[in-house]
Amino acid sequence: MPSHSPQRPNRPSSSARHEGAPRSIEDLPSPDTKRWVIRRKAQVVAGVRSGLISLEDACRRYKLSIEEFLSWQQMIDNHGMRGLRVTRLQDYRSHRSEDGSTPNPQND
């Protein structure tokens, strides 16, 4: 009997970026959201990326600055959804060197 080793699920390709994106405005977080957990931030980014809502409308709806939204988008691109954690965001920002690279925190 052949042994079956568990296989890691395939990671989504960058072309699957919009998979799981909200399909309607009702799928987006409520406009009065106060607690921005990872999932809600990711839903807003996915909504803008898929064209469901414009960047300007998302920022107006959620009272976000464009810079804040763009930082969420950049954290997803650079670090995946885990990068949206507030504690991780602070770590990534505090460890960024002058050339924009992120040094190994163990060397600090």
Backbone as JSON Lines, residues from 0, in Angstrom:
{"i":0,"aa":"M","n":[0.85,-1.17,0.0],"ca":[0.0,0.0,0.0],"c":[0.89,1.23,0.0]}
{"i":1,"aa":"P","n":[0.75,2.14,-0.97],"ca":[1.61,3.3,-1.02],"c":[1.32,4.26,0.13]}
{"i":2,"aa":"S","n":[2.38,4.83,0.66],"ca":[2.18,5.8,1.73],"c":[1.86,7.16,1.13]}
{"i":3,"aa":"H","n":[0.97,7.83,1.76],"ca":[0.57,9.15,1.3],"c":[1.04,10.18,2.31]}
{"i":4,"aa":"S","n":[1.96,10.99,1.88],"ca":[2.39,12.06,2.77],"c":[1.51,13.27,2.53]}
{"i":5,"aa":"P","n":[1.18,13.99,3.59],"ca":[0.34,15.16,3.41],"c":[1.06,16.18,2.53]}
{"i":6,"aa":"Q","n":[0.33,16.72,1.59],"ca":[0.91,17.72,0.71],"c":[0.44,19.09,1.14]}
{"i":7,"aa":"R","n":[1.33,20.05,1.0],"ca":[0.95,21.42,1.3],"c":[0.02,21.91,0.22]}
{"i":8,"aa":"P","n":[-1.04,22.58,0.6],"ca":[-1.92,23.11,-0.43],"c":[-1.18,24.15,-1.26]}
{"i":9,"aa":"N","n":[-1.52,24.2,-2.52],"ca":[-0.87,25.18,-3.4],"c":[-1.23,26.57,-2.95]}
{"i":10,"aa":"R","n":[-0.25,27.43,-2.96],"ca":[-0.51,28.83,-2.65],"c":[-1.15,29.48,-3.86]}
{"i":11,"aa":"P","n":[-2.08,30.4,-3.63],"ca":[-2.69,31.05,-4.77],"c":[-1.67,31.88,-5.53]}
{"i":12,"aa":"S","n":[-1.78,31.88,-6.83],"ca":[-0.88,32.68,-7.64],"c":[-1.33,34.13,-7.57]}
{"i":13,"aa":"S","n":[-0.46,35.01,-8.01],"ca":[-0.81,36.42,-7.99],"c":[-2.02,36.7,-8.88]}
{"i":14,"aa":"S","n":[-2.26,35.84,-9.87],"ca":[-3.42,36.05,-10.72],"c":[-4.71,35.71,-9.98]}
{"i":15,"aa":"A","n":[-4.61,34.98,-8.88],"ca":[-5.79,34.65,-8.08],"c":[-6.03,35.69,-6.99]}
{"i":16,"aa":"R","n":[-5.42,36.83,-7.14],"ca":[-5.47,37.89,-6.14],"c":[-6.9,38.26,-5.76]}
{"i":17,"aa":"H","n":[-7.82,38.27,-6.73],"ca":[-9.17,38.72,-6.45],"c":[-10.1,37.6,-6.02]}
{"i":18,"aa":"E","n":[-9.57,36.37,-5.96],"ca":[-10.39,35.25,-5.53],"c":[-10.85,35.52,-4.09]}
{"i":19,"aa":"G","n":[-12.13,35.32,-3.85],"ca":[-12.67,35.57,-2.52],"c":[-12.99,37.03,-2.29]}
{"i":20,"aa":"A","n":[-12.88,37.84,-3.32],"ca":[-13.18,39.26,-3.19],"c":[-14.67,39.43,-2.94]}
{"i":21,"aa":"P","n":[-15.04,40.47,-2.22],"ca":[-16.46,40.73,-2.01],"c":[-17.16,40.89,-3.36]}
{"i":22,"aa":"R","n":[-18.38,40.37,-3.46],"ca":[-19.12,40.4,-4.73],"c":[-20.1,41.56,-4.8]}
{"i":23,"aa":"S","n":[-20.44,42.14,-3.66],"ca":[-21.35,43.28,-3.65],"c":[-20.96,44.2,-2.5]}
{"i":24,"aa":"I","n":[-21.47,45.41,-2.53],"ca":[-21.18,46.37,-1.46],"c":[-21.6,45.8,-0.1]}
{"i":25,"aa":"E","n":[-22.67,45.01,-0.08],"ca":[-23.14,44.41,1.17],"c":[-22.12,43.44,1.76]}
{"i":26,"aa":"D","n":[-21.22,42.91,0.92],"ca":[-20.18,41.99,1.4],"c":[-19.02,42.72,2.06]}
{"i":27,"aa":"L","n":[-18.95,44.03,1.87],"ca":[-17.88,44.82,2.48],"c":[-18.22,45.08,3.95]}
{"i":28,"aa":"P","n":[-17.2,45.42,4.75],"ca":[-17.49,45.76,6.15],"c":[-18.46,46.95,6.24]}
{"i":29,"aa":"S","n":[-19.13,47.03,7.35],"ca":[-20.08,48.12,7.59],"c":[-19.34,49.46,7.57]}
{"i":30,"aa":"P","n":[-19.99,50.52,7.05],"ca":[-19.35,51.84,7.04],"c":[-19.01,52.37,8.44]}
{"i":31,"aa":"D","n":[-19.69,51.87,9.46],"ca":[-19.41,52.34,10.82],"c":[-18.44,51.43,11.57]}
{"i":32,"aa":"T","n":[-17.65,50.65,10.83],"ca":[-16.66,49.75,11.44],"c":[-15.69,50.55,12.31]}
{"i":33,"aa":"K","n":[-15.51,50.08,13.52],"ca":[-14.57,50.73,14.45],"c":[-13.35,49.85,14.7]}
{"i":34,"aa":"R","n":[-13.54,48.54,14.66],"ca":[-12.46,47.59,14.94],"c":[-11.97,46.97,13.63]}
{"i":35,"aa":"W","n":[-10.8,47.38,13.2],"ca":[-10.27,46.95,11.91],"c":[-9.39,45.71,12.07]}
{"i":36,"aa":"V","n":[-10.04,44.56,12.08],"ca":[-9.31,43.29,12.13],"c":[-8.77,43.0,10.73]}
{"i":37,"aa":"I","n":[-7.85,42.05,10.66],"ca":[-7.19,41.7,9.4],"c":[-8.19,41.43,8.29]}
{"i":38,"aa":"R","n":[-9.18,40.6,8.58],"ca":[-10.16,40.2,7.57],"c":[-10.89,41.4,6.97]}
{"i":39,"aa":"R","n":[-11.28,42.36,7.79],"ca":[-12.01,43.53,7.29],"c":[-11.12,44.41,6.41]}
{"i":40,"aa":"K","n":[-9.88,44.6,6.83],"ca":[-8.95,45.38,6.0],"c":[-8.77,44.7,4.65]}
{"i":41,"aa":"A","n":[-8.58,43.39,4.68],"ca":[-8.38,42.63,3.44],"c":[-9.61,42.71,2.54]}
{"i":42,"aa":"Q","n":[-10.8,42.71,3.12],"ca":[-12.03,42.82,2.32],"c":[-12.09,44.15,1.6]}
{"i":43,"aa":"V","n":[-11.71,45.21,2.28],"ca":[-11.74,46.53,1.65],"c":[-10.71,46.6,0.52]}
{"i":44,"aa":"V","n":[-9.5,46.11,0.77],"ca":[-8.47,46.1,-0.27],"c":[-8.95,45.28,-1.46]}
{"i":45,"aa":"A","n":[-9.52,44.11,-1.21],"ca":[-10.0,43.24,-2.29],"c":[-11.14,43.93,-3.05]}
{"i":46,"aa":"G","n":[-12.0,44.64,-2.34],"ca":[-13.09,45.36,-3.0],"c":[-12.59,46.44,-3.95]}
{"i":47,"aa":"V","n":[-11.57,47.16,-3.54],"ca":[-10.98,48.19,-4.4],"c":[-10.26,47.53,-5.58]}
{"i":48,"aa":"R","n":[-9.48,46.5,-5.3],"ca":[-8.72,45.84,-6.37],"c":[-9.62,45.2,-7.42]}
{"i":49,"aa":"S","n":[-10.77,44.7,-7.0],"ca":[-11.68,44.05,-7.95],"c":[-12.57,45.04,-8.68]}
{"i":50,"aa":"G","n":[-12.52,46.31,-8.28],"ca":[-13.34,47.32,-8.94],"c":[-14.73,47.45,-8.35]}
{"i":51,"aa":"L","n":[-15.01,46.75,-7.27],"ca":[-16.32,46.84,-6.64],"c":[-16.57,48.24,-6.08]}
{"i":52,"aa":"I","n":[-15.52,48.84,-5.55],"ca":[-15.61,50.18,-4.97],"c":[-14.33,50.92,-5.34]}
{"i":53,"aa":"S","n":[-14.44,52.19,-5.61],"ca":[-13.24,52.96,-5.97],"c":[-12.43,53.27,-4.71]}
{"i":54,"aa":"L","n":[-11.18,53.57,-4.9],"ca":[-10.32,53.96,-3.79],"c":[-10.91,55.15,-3.05]}
{"i":55,"aa":"E","n":[-11.33,56.16,-3.8],"ca":[-11.89,57.36,-3.19],"c":[-13.15,57.05,-2.4]}
{"i":56,"aa":"D","n":[-14.03,56.23,-2.98],"ca":[-15.27,55.88,-2.27],"c":[-14.98,55.04,-1.02]}
{"i":57,"aa":"A","n":[-14.02,54.14,-1.11],"ca":[-13.66,53.32,0.06],"c":[-13.11,54.22,1.18]}
{"i":58,"aa":"C","n":[-12.25,55.15,0.82],"ca":[-11.67,56.04,1.83],"c":[-12.76,56.92,2.45]}
{"i":59,"aa":"R","n":[-13.67,57.41,1.65],"ca":[-14.78,58.23,2.16],"c":[-15.7,57.37,3.05]}
{"i":60,"aa":"R","n":[-16.06,56.18,2.57],"ca":[-16.98,55.28,3.29],"c":[-16.42,54.91,4.67]}
{"i":61,"aa":"Y","n":[-15.12,54.64,4.73],"ca":[-14.51,54.16,5.98],"c":[-13.71,55.23,6.71]}
{"i":62,"aa":"K","n":[-13.77,56.46,6.22],"ca":[-13.04,57.57,6.85],"c":[-11.54,57.25,6.99]}
{"i":63,"aa":"L","n":[-10.97,56.75,5.89],"ca":[-9.55,56.41,5.82],"c":[-8.83,57.45,4.99]}
{"i":64,"aa":"S","n":[-7.58,57.66,5.3],"ca":[-6.76,58.47,4.4],"c":[-6.31,57.55,3.27]}
{"i":65,"aa":"I","n":[-5.99,58.15,2.15],"ca":[-5.47,57.35,1.03],"c":[-4.18,56.66,1.46]}
{"i":66,"aa":"E","n":[-3.37,57.35,2.24],"ca":[-2.11,56.77,2.71],"c":[-2.35,55.53,3.57]}
{"i":67,"aa":"E","n":[-3.39,55.58,4.42],"ca":[-3.68,54.42,5.26],"c":[-4.12,53.23,4.41]}
{"i":68,"aa":"F","n":[-5.02,53.49,3.46],"ca":[-5.45,52.4,2.58],"c":[-4.26,51.83,1.81]}
{"i":69,"aa":"L","n":[-3.44,52.71,1.24],"ca":[-2.28,52.24,0.47],"c":[-1.31,51.45,1.34]}
{"i":70,"aa":"S","n":[-1.22,51.8,2.63],"ca":[-0.34,51.02,3.52],"c":[-0.9,49.62,3.72]}
{"i":71,"aa":"W","n":[-2.23,49.48,3.8],"ca":[-2.84,48.15,3.92],"c":[-2.5,47.33,2.67]}
{"i":72,"aa":"Q","n":[-2.67,47.96,1.53],"ca":[-2.42,47.28,0.26],"c":[-0.96,46.85,0.16]}
{"i":73,"aa":"Q","n":[-0.07,47.73,0.56],"ca":[1.37,47.42,0.51],"c":[1.73,46.3,1.48]}
{"i":74,"aa":"M","n":[1.12,46.31,2.66],"ca":[1.4,45.25,3.64],"c":[0.94,43.9,3.11]}
{"i":75,"aa":"I","n":[-0.2,43.87,2.44],"ca":[-0.67,42.61,1.84],"c":[0.3,42.15,0.75]}
{"i":76,"aa":"D","n":[0.71,43.09,-0.1],"ca":[1.63,42.74,-1.19],"c":[2.98,42.26,-0.68]}
{"i":77,"aa":"N","n":[3.49,42.9,0.36],"ca":[4.83,42.59,0.86],"c":[4.88,41.44,1.87]}
{"i":78,"aa":"H","n":[3.81,41.29,2.66],"ca":[3.87,40.36,3.78],"c":[2.66,39.44,3.89]}
{"i":79,"aa":"G","n":[1.74,39.52,2.94],"ca":[0.52,38.73,3.02],"c":[-0.43,39.32,4.04]}
{"i":80,"aa":"M","n":[-1.53,38.65,4.25],"ca":[-2.54,39.18,5.17],"c":[-2.0,39.36,6.59]}
{"i":81,"aa":"R","n":[-1.04,38.53,6.97],"ca":[-0.47,38.67,8.32],"c":[0.18,40.04,8.51]}
{"i":82,"aa":"G","n":[0.6,40.66,7.43],"ca":[1.19,41.99,7.53],"c":[0.21,43.06,7.98]}
{"i":83,"aa":"L","n":[-1.08,42.75,7.94],"ca":[-2.1,43.72,8.35],"c":[-2.29,43.78,9.86]}
{"i":84,"aa":"R","n":[-1.69,42.86,10.58],"ca":[-1.79,42.93,12.05],"c":[-1.11,44.2,12.52]}
{"i":85,"aa":"V","n":[-1.74,44.92,13.41],"ca":[-1.2,46.19,13.88],"c":[0.18,46.0,14.48]}
{"i":86,"aa":"T","n":[0.37,44.96,15.28],"ca":[1.68,44.75,15.88],"c":[2.72,44.46,14.82]}
{"i":87,"aa":"R","n":[2.36,43.69,13.79],"ca":[3.29,43.41,12.7],"c":[3.59,44.67,11.92]}
{"i":88,"aa":"L","n":[2.57,45.49,11.68],"ca":[2.75,46.74,10.94],"c":[3.77,47.61,11.66]}
{"i":89,"aa":"Q","n":[3.64,47.69,12.97],"ca":[4.6,48.49,13.74],"c":[6.0,47.89,13.64]}
{"i":90,"aa":"D","n":[6.1,46.55,13.69],"ca":[7.4,45.9,13.56],"c":[8.01,46.17,12.19]}
{"i":91,"aa":"Y","n":[7.21,46.02,11.13],"ca":[7.74,46.22,9.78],"c":[8.21,47.65,9.59]}
{"i":92,"aa":"R","n":[7.47,48.59,10.11],"ca":[7.86,50.0,9.96],"c":[9.1,50.31,10.77]}
{"i":93,"aa":"S","n":[9.2,49.78,11.99],"ca":[10.33,50.11,12.85],"c":[11.62,49.45,12.39]}
{"i":94,"aa":"H","n":[11.53,48.36,11.63],"ca":[12.73,47.66,11.17],"c":[13.14,48.03,9.75]}
{"i":95,"aa":"R","n":[12.45,48.96,9.15],"ca":[12.78,49.35,7.77],"c":[14.04,50.22,7.8]}
{"i":96,"aa":"S","n":[14.99,49.9,6.97],"ca":[16.22,50.67,6.9],"c":[16.07,51.82,5.91]}
{"i":97,"aa":"E","n":[17.08,52.65,5.81],"ca":[17.02,53.82,4.93],"c":[16.82,53.45,3.48]}
{"i":98,"aa":"D","n":[17.34,52.32,3.03],"ca":[17.18,51.92,1.63],"c":[15.85,51.23,1.36]}
{"i":99,"aa":"G","n":[14.98,51.14,2.4],"ca":[13.66,50.56,2.21],"c":[13.6,49.07,2.45]}
{"i":100,"aa":"S","n":[14.74,48.42,2.65],"ca":[14.73,46.98,2.89],"c":[14.4,46.72,4.37]}
{"i":101,"aa":"T","n":[13.95,45.53,4.63],"ca":[13.63,45.15,6.0],"c":[14.71,44.22,6.52]}
{"i":102,"aa":"P","n":[15.57,44.72,7.42],"ca":[16.64,43.88,7.95],"c":[16.09,42.78,8.84]}
{"i":103,"aa":"N","n":[16.93,41.78,9.08],"ca":[16.58,40.69,9.96],"c":[16.48,41.22,11.38]}
{"i":104,"aa":"P","n":[15.29,41.11,12.05],"ca":[15.14,41.65,13.38],"c":[16.06,41.01,14.42]}
{"i":105,"aa":"Q","n":[16.57,39.8,14.15],"ca":[17.47,39.15,15.09],"c":[18.82,39.88,15.14]}
{"i":106,"aa":"N","n":[19.11,40.66,14.11],"ca":[20.39,41.37,14.1],"c":[20.3,42.73,14.76]}
{"i":107,"aa":"D","n":[19.11,43.13,15.21],"ca":[18.96,44.45,15.84],"c":[19.42,44.44,17.26]}
